[in-house]
Amino acid sequence: MRPVRFVALGDSLTEGVGDPAGDGWRGWAALLAGGLSENRVEFTNLAVSGAQTRDVLERQTPAGLELGPDVVSVVIGVNDTLRCTFDIHAVAARLDKVYAAFTRQGAVLLTACLPDPGAMLGLPGALARPLARRQRAVNAVVHALSDRYGAVHLHASEGLWLTDRAMWSADRLHPGERGHRQLALRFHALLADAGFATGTTPSPEPEFAAPTRSASLWWLATAGTAWVARRCTDLLPQLLRLAADEMRHRARGTSARLDLRTSAAVSAALAALSVAEQPDAA
C-alpha cells in the first residue's frame, strides 16, 4: 500500500521552533505525521523560519506540489504582520493561489488562524493593538479562504492554551513541546472527525523535561533576542507611527475607525479574489 504523503509548509511555528530534538527542531507537524495513518507516512517539512506568504507561494509550494501530498498544511502569516511591507491584499492573493494549487491536486488542506504576536510578547497596548489588528485581518482571510477550499481549519488563535505559560517557550512567540503537542492533538482530532486520520492520537504529555529557567533565559538573551530583532528591524519605525496614530484615535474616541478600516480592507481583498475568478475577467 502506498504511504500517506504529508507535506508541511510555513514558518518557524511549523519548522518546530520551541520543540527541540537533537540538534534541530521537531514540532507539531512531525508529531501529527505519526498519527495520520496506521500504515507508513512520508513526512516532508518545507517550513523555514522567517518565511512569509510570498516565500510559501514562490518557493515552498512548487516543491510541495512535486511531492504529490495527500495532506498538506499551510500555516503562515505572522511574519507578514511583522514587516513594514504588510499588505492584506497581497497576503490574500498569495494564500488563495497556494490553497487552490494543492486542492486542485486533491490534497487535504490544513490551515490555522494564529494569535497576534504583540499580545504574546506582552507589548504595551499602543504597540500591541496595531499588530493585533493586522493578525485579525490575516485570520479573517484565512477563515474565508479555508471555507472556500474546504480546508480542515484549526482555531489556534483562541482558547485557554494561549494563557497557559507551560504551553510556551521562553520567547513567548513559539509553543514549547507541550504546546506543539496540543497543536498536533487538535489537528489530529479534526482530521479524525473528517475521516482523514486513522493512526494513533498524539500524546499530550511531553517526552522531554522542560528547559530550566536559566537555560530559557540564556536562550532568550542570545538566540531568542536575535530572532526577534531580525523579524522586527524594518517594522519598528512604522510600528511607532502606527502606535502614535493609535494613541491619537484613542484620545479622540475614534479607535473604532481603525477597526472599520481594517475590516474594509479585508472585504476588499476577498472581493478582489472573487472578481478574479470570473471567467471573463481581464
Salt bridges, closest charged atoms under 4 A:
ASP19 OD2 - ARG26 NE 2.93
GLU42 OE1 - ARG5 NE 3.86
GLU42 OE2 - ARG40 NH1 3.40
ASP55 OD1 - ARG59 NH1 3.69
GLU58 OE2 - ARG54 NH1 3.33
ASP70 OD1 - ARG2 NH2 2.60
ASP80 OD2 - ARG94 NH1 3.74
ASP87 OD1 - HIS89 ND1 3.66
ASP96 OD1 - ARG148 NH1 3.61
ASP171 OD2 - HIS174 ND1 2.49
GLU177 OE2 - ARG26 NH2 3.08
GLU177 OE2 - ARG181 NE 2.97
GLU205 OE1 - ARG178 NH1 3.77
GLU207 OE1 - ARG26 NH1 2.86
GLU207 OE1 - ARG181 NH2 3.75
ASP245 OD1 - ARG248 NH2 3.42
ASP245 OD1 - HIS249 NE2 3.65
GLU246 OE2 - ARG129 NE 3.30
GLU246 OE1 - ARG133 NH1 2.90
ASP259 OD1 - ARG133 NE 2.92
ASP259 OD1 - ARG136 NH2 3.30
GLU277 OE2 - ARG148 NH1 3.10
